[in-house]
Amino acid sequence: MPTPSLTALPVRRLTHRDLTACADLSEDRGWPREEHKWGLLLSAGRGYGIDAPDGGLVSACVVTEYGPPGRPTLDAIGMVLVAERYARQGIGRRLMRHVVSLLGTTPLTLHATPNGRPLYEELGFKTTGRAEMVRGRLTPDDTASDVVTRAATAEDLTAILRLDEEVFGADRTHVIARLPAFADQLRVAEDDGRIIGYAAAWPNMDTQVVGPLIARDTKTAKALVASLAARTDRPLRTDIDVRHEELLEWVKARGLGSVAFNAVMTHGITELPGDWRRRFAPLTVAAG
């Protein structure tokens, strides 16, 4: 049973000053430190945490809001962690109950590992999809693609944001506008001068994470992934919606292997907004 002192510990907002403590907590649970990703999430979203009596963080998570400022239409919860020495004492449940209560009636989403899924189900989340994490070095495709891709420029941002909101189903300008500084690569696909897809690749430990991946069709998604892979010497990692079977088969045939599956869960809505047919991979599962 959790001790009264632990369950009474206050939840507080996290800031950039907590970046090292968040990375320490990740490392404590056997995850990569991921300071680069934590930095983005704490800048674009809101972190919540519980301080440990003996120093550091007992628990932490991040909420990323989407929609008009102050009137979110979707909140994504991610990076839900509890320090190993405080595991299985109800701390994660306490933090999640607090955060879900704070968010009120706003629809919620998260990506759940098999270990975390029972807690989220207890809190009313329903599984509405699955994503498969794949990783490896992409072997070039012998078949030349007729999809035109190029590096994005500052002038493309308006068109990227317009396409992203249409496909994602909510405004995430405050996140996507950070991509040029956050990502090593940001590329667009064009058809007759019109942007029909875009993708970023950003550094995460020894890999380049591909995400977001937004594309008109699978052919365009393949071209974007191939163009990113051709410009890095790191392995790629990405989380692909399992409904995109053709893309998954293609990346696996070219060297990427399956690492894990996550359940895509929602609370307050039966499915995510937007157009999943053009939404191939998230920026990061931590941000929905």
C-alpha positions in Angstrom: 0.0 0.0 0.0 1.3 3.5 -0.7 2.4 5.4 2.3 0.4 8.5 3.3 3.5 10.7 2.9 4.0 9.7 -0.7 0.4 10.1 -1.8 0.3 13.5 -0.1 3.3 14.9 -2.1 2.2 17.9 -4.1 2.1 18.0 -7.9 3.8 21.0 -9.4 4.5 22.5 -12.8 7.8 21.7 -14.4 10.0 24.3 -16.2 13.2 24.2 -18.2 15.1 24.3 -14.9 13.8 20.8 -14.4 15.3 19.5 -17.7 18.2 17.7 -16.0 15.9 16.2 -13.4 13.6 14.9 -16.1 16.5 13.4 -18.0 17.8 11.8 -14.7 14.3 10.3 -14.2 14.3 8.8 -17.8 17.7 7.3 -17.1 16.6 5.9 -13.7 13.9 3.9 -15.6 16.3 2.6 -18.2 15.2 5.0 -20.9 17.6 7.2 -22.8 18.1 10.6 -21.2 16.6 12.4 -24.3 17.4 16.0 -23.2 16.7 17.2 -26.7 13.2 15.8 -26.7 12.5 16.9 -23.1 13.6 20.4 -24.1 11.0 20.6 -26.9 8.2 19.1 -24.8 8.8 21.5 -21.9 8.9 24.4 -24.2 5.9 23.5 -26.4 3.9 21.9 -23.6 3.4 21.8 -19.9 5.3 19.5 -17.6 4.0 18.2 -14.3 6.0 16.5 -11.6 6.3 15.3 -8.0 9.5 16.1 -6.1 11.2 13.3 -4.2 11.9 13.8 -0.5 15.4 12.6 -1.1 16.0 14.8 -4.2 15.2 14.6 -7.8 11.7 13.8 -9.2 9.4 11.0 -8.0 7.4 11.2 -11.1 6.8 13.4 -14.2 4.7 13.8 -17.4 4.2 16.3 -20.1 1.0 17.6 -21.7 0.9 19.1 -25.2 -2.1 21.2 -26.1 -3.5 21.5 -29.6 -6.1 23.9 -30.9 -6.7 27.6 -30.4 -4.5 29.1 -27.5 -6.4 28.8 -24.3 -9.2 26.7 -25.9 -7.5 23.3 -26.7 -9.4 20.8 -28.8 -7.0 17.9 -28.0 -4.4 17.3 -25.3 -1.6 14.7 -25.6 0.0 13.2 -22.5 3.4 11.7 -22.7 6.7 10.9 -20.9 4.8 9.4 -17.9 7.6 8.2 -15.6 8.0 7.1 -12.0 11.4 6.7 -10.3 12.3 3.0 -9.8 12.6 3.3 -6.0 9.0 4.6 -5.9 7.5 2.2 -8.4 4.3 0.3 -7.7 3.3 2.6 -4.8 0.5 4.5 -6.6 2.5 7.6 -7.5 1.9 7.3 -11.3 -1.8 6.9 -10.7 -1.8 9.9 -8.4 0.0 12.1 -11.0 -2.2 10.9 -13.9 -5.4 11.4 -11.9 -4.3 15.0 -11.0 -3.4 15.8 -14.7 -6.6 14.3 -16.1 -8.6 16.2 -13.6 -6.8 19.5 -14.5 -7.5 19.0 -18.2 -11.3 18.7 -17.6 -13.4 17.9 -20.6 -10.7 18.4 -23.2 -10.3 15.2 -25.3 -7.1 13.4 -24.5 -4.7 11.0 -26.3 -1.6 9.1 -25.4 0.6 6.2 -26.6 0.7 3.5 -24.0 3.3 0.7 -23.5 1.9 -2.7 -22.5 3.0 -1.9 -18.9 1.3 1.4 -18.8 -1.9 0.4 -20.5 -3.8 -1.1 -17.5 -3.4 2.2 -15.5 -4.7 4.3 -18.4 -7.7 1.9 -18.9 -8.5 2.3 -15.2 -8.6 6.1 -15.8 -11.1 5.7 -18.7 -8.8 5.7 -21.7 -9.8 3.4 -24.6 -7.5 1.8 -27.2 -8.3 3.2 -30.6 -5.3 2.3 -32.6 -1.7 0.9 -32.6 1.7 2.2 -33.7 4.7 0.1 -34.5 8.2 1.4 -33.7 10.8 0.4 -36.4 14.5 1.1 -36.4 17.5 0.5 -38.7 19.4 1.7 -41.6 17.3 2.2 -44.7 18.7 0.6 -47.9 18.1 2.8 -50.9 15.2 1.8 -53.2 16.4 0.7 -56.7 13.2 2.1 -58.1 13.4 5.8 -58.9 10.5 7.8 -57.4 8.7 10.5 -59.4 7.9 12.3 -56.2 9.8 15.6 -55.9 11.2 16.3 -52.5 13.4 19.2 -51.3 14.6 20.9 -48.2 12.0 23.1 -46.6 12.5 26.9 -46.5 11.1 29.6 -44.3 8.7 30.5 -47.0 7.2 27.0 -46.8 6.1 27.3 -43.2 2.6 28.7 -43.9 1.8 25.9 -46.3 3.2 23.3 -44.0 1.1 24.6 -41.1 -2.0 24.6 -43.2 -1.5 21.1 -44.4 -0.6 19.9 -40.9 -3.8 21.3 -39.3 -5.9 19.7 -42.1 -4.3 16.3 -41.6 -3.8 16.3 -37.8 -7.2 17.8 -37.2 -6.1 20.5 -34.8 -3.8 23.5 -34.8 -0.3 22.6 -33.6 1.5 25.7 -34.8 3.4 26.2 -31.5 5.0 22.7 -32.0 5.5 22.6 -35.8 7.0 26.1 -35.9 9.8 24.8 -33.7 10.8 22.1 -36.1 13.4 24.2 -38.1 15.4 24.6 -34.9 14.6 21.2 -33.4 15.2 18.9 -36.4 18.3 18.2 -38.3 16.2 17.9 -41.5 12.9 19.3 -42.6 11.8 18.3 -46.1 8.7 18.8 -48.2 7.2 16.9 -51.1 5.7 18.9 -54.0 3.4 18.3 -56.9 3.3 21.1 -59.5 4.6 23.6 -56.9 2.1 22.6 -54.2 3.2 21.0 -51.0 1.6 17.5 -50.6 3.6 16.2 -47.7 6.4 17.0 -45.2 8.7 15.2 -42.8 11.3 15.9 -40.2 14.2 13.9 -38.9 15.6 14.9 -35.5 18.4 13.6 -33.3 17.7 11.2 -30.5 20.7 9.4 -29.0 22.3 7.5 -31.9 19.3 7.6 -34.2 17.4 10.1 -36.4 13.7 10.0 -35.5 11.4 10.5 -38.5 8.4 12.5 -37.5 6.1 14.1 -38.2 5.4 12.3 -41.4 2.5 13.8 -43.3 1.9 12.7 -46.9 -0.8 12.7 -49.6 -0.3 8.9 -50.1 2.1 6.1 -49.4 4.2 6.8 -52.4 4.9 10.3 -51.1 5.6 9.0 -47.6 8.2 6.6 -49.0 9.9 9.4 -51.0 10.1 11.6 -47.9 11.5 8.8 -45.7 14.1 7.9 -48.4 15.1 11.5 -48.9 15.7 11.8 -45.1 17.7 8.5 -44.9 19.9 9.6 -47.8 21.1 12.6 -45.9 22.1 11.0 -42.6 24.6 8.4 -41.5 22.5 7.5 -38.5 19.9 4.7 -38.3 16.3 5.8 -38.6 13.6 5.3 -36.0 9.9 6.0 -36.4 6.5 5.0 -35.1 4.1 4.1 -37.9 0.4 3.8 -37.6 -0.2 0.0 -38.2 -2.9 0.8 -40.7 -0.2 1.9 -43.1 0.7 -1.7 -43.9 2.3 -0.8 -47.3 4.7 1.7 -45.7 5.6 -0.8 -42.9 6.3 -3.6 -45.4 8.5 -1.2 -47.4 10.7 0.0 -44.6 11.1 -3.5 -43.2 12.1 -4.8 -46.7 14.8 -2.1 -46.7 16.4 -2.8 -43.3 14.2 -1.4 -40.5 13.2 -3.9 -37.9 10.3 -3.9 -35.5 11.1 -2.8 -32.0 7.9 -2.4 -30.1 4.1 -1.7 -30.4 2.3 1.0 -28.5 -1.4 1.3 -28.0 -2.9 4.6 -29.2 -5.5 5.5 -26.5 -8.1 8.3 -26.3 -10.2 9.7 -23.5 -13.4 11.7 -24.2 -13.4 10.9 -28.0 -13.8 7.6 -29.9 -11.1 8.3 -32.4 -8.5 11.0 -33.1 -9.5 13.9 -35.3 -8.0 14.5 -38.7 -7.2 12.2 -41.6 -5.2 9.1 -40.6 -4.7 8.2 -44.2 -2.3 11.0 -44.6 -0.9 10.9 -41.0 1.8 8.2 -41.1 3.9 9.0 -38.0 3.8 11.4 -35.1 6.5 13.9 -34.2 7.0 11.8 -31.2 4.7 9.4 -29.4 5.1 11.7 -26.3 3.3 14.5 -28.1 0.5 12.4 -29.8 
